[in-house]
Each structure stands twice: as structure tokens, then as C-alpha cells.
Amino acid sequence: MFGIELTPEHPVDEVVDLGVRAERAGYDTVFVTSHYNNRDPFAVLARLAIETERVRLGPGVVNPYERHPVTLASQVGTVAEESGGRAVFGIGPGDPSTLANLGLADERGLRSVLEAFRVARRLWDGERVTHDGAFQCEDAGLNFDVPGEVPVYVGGEGPHMCRMAGKHADGLLFNGSHPDDLAWARDRVEEGKKERPVEDGAFDLAAYASVSVADEREAAREAARPPVAFIAAGAAPPVLDRHGLDHERAEEIGEKIRAGEFSAAFERVTPAMIDAFCMAGTVDDVAERMAGVREHADSIVVGSPIGPDLDEAITLAAAAHDR
């Protein structure tokens, strides 16, 4: 897979245009992010299903708390129908900061994610499902046929989520941009794959990477500051230690973000943080980092910010991938 993450913080028409551009540039999968404070991902995916011909399309990633898992299965099934069988299902435990706004932060967990996609698979196969676990449904079914196979990608970076994906899902969308992080993820996935049924087939470990590419190195690195700030603020202590990053500095960034002082947070991002948490620079710089990551990952998804100029960066990131 060579994918791209599009964020509907822009009007739907603009995001759809970016998805069409991505297909022309050679990407084979388009994920649309899901956060309540942006536009609805399924509205974008419905348009992309009509206006693209080849790329796989799906949410990247939804969680099973804001929407009932049966509803998610129906929405992804609708994308499959509208796109002629090109749907992919990205599901994970959700972004803790936005879930906190909805009073759902304490709901996050591995069990809900696993049960949600297991039930979805049964619904796509035409079954009627009764389930009593992390969520409930009784004699639920879809009133339409879902064409094609819908690959399930778990979005996450914790050790248990990585192992669970390796055991049960079709792939893992691992939030990481550095070879060291992907090497760690590979080890966790392989632990899970030891219990993976042979009939479940191949598994795809995808680096869901923050990328910022431009003709000018410094412009690309400056554009990387906002996503890197959020990544650094949420990074677990072992991840900071893996890259030799200052815990206090990361905590300061988090405090500024929580206070809504975003400019101050972005200013506190260090060059070492950019190196650790983003593929940032020229096409050659990004190509070199992608090559290092692919020593451990099976595929790459180009994620936010992509670059200071989105239209240009989509093409430049594809060029880096093809080097």
C-alpha cells in the first residue's frame, strides 16, 4: 500500500480535489481522518467514491464510541458499494483530546476496537448479528450487499494494540515516521502474528507517517512544527527516551496546547523532535527516511502536514516514495 491521509479541515470540495490529485500522482489508498471538530469523513468519502476510479477509500481512523459499531459497518459498506468494492476500514481507539471534549476519554480501549471490526466483518458477509460485549446489538443486519473484500486496518501505537492487530486485523496503521519506532512496532506485530490463523492471509504494517516535503528544506521543517508538537506532547516516556528527547520540554509543549497557546507550543518544538516525529525536508531527505522506514514497515501512508503547499507536496511525496 502507498496511502495518503487527508484531513477535512478544509471544505469538502478542496479535500476531494486533493484525493483526485493523489490518485493521479500514484497513491493507491486515500484515508480521510475523523474528528468531530472537522467535516464529516463519510461525506468526503462519498464524493471521492464517485470522482475516483482506482484508489481504495476509507476512514483513517474512526473510533467505536462516537458512532455505534454497527452504524460504522453500514457507513463503510456504503463506501464499498459506491466505489465498486474499493473500501478499506481504518478503526482505532480514537484521539484522546477530542474524545475528552465529548466525555468519552475513559471509553478508549482495545476490546471495543476488536469487537467492532469483528462484528463489521460478519455484517459485511450478510449475517444478522447479536452481540453483548463492549457494545450491544440484537439481530442487526444490513439491508444491502457489500461488494468486495474490506481490509481492516487498526490505527494505534501501543504494544497491546500492535499485537492485537497482528493477530486479528489485515493491517496496522502505526503512527510513526522514524525507523527506530517502526522496528519496535514490527517486533510487537510479530509477537501477535504468532497466534494469527494461517487462513487470515498476509499482514500489512503501514507507517502512518507525518510527512512534510517541499523544494526548500527549511520551509518543510517549519510546516512540520504543528503536528510534531501534538505528537511530542502525547508521546509516552519510552518513546521520548528512544529518541533522546527532553521530557520536560515535551510536557511544556503539552501544557501550552492544553491552554490553547498553540503558537507558543509550536515554537518550543526542537529540531530533534522534528527529526524523530516527521519525515521533513526535500524530496531527497524524505526519500532517504522512507527507505529507512521501509526496512521495517511493509508500506507507507503520507500523513499531516504533507507539506507547506498541499497540492505540490502530494506530488513531491509520491516522487520521494518512488525513489
Secondary structure by P-SEA (a helix, b strand, c coil): cbbbbbbccccaaaaaaaaaaaaaacccbbbbbbccccccaaaaaaaaaaaccbbbbbbcccccccccaaaaaaaaaaaaaaaccbbbbbbccccaaaaaaacccccccaaaaaaaaaaaaaaaaccbbbbcccccccccccccccccbbbbbbbcccaaaaaaaaccccccccccccaaaaaaaaaaaaaaaccccccccccccccccbbbbcccaaaaaaaaaaaaaaaaaaccaaaaaaacccaaaaaaaaaaaaacaaaaaaaaccaaaaaaccccccaaaaaaaaaaaaacccbbbbcccccccaaaaaaaaaaaaac
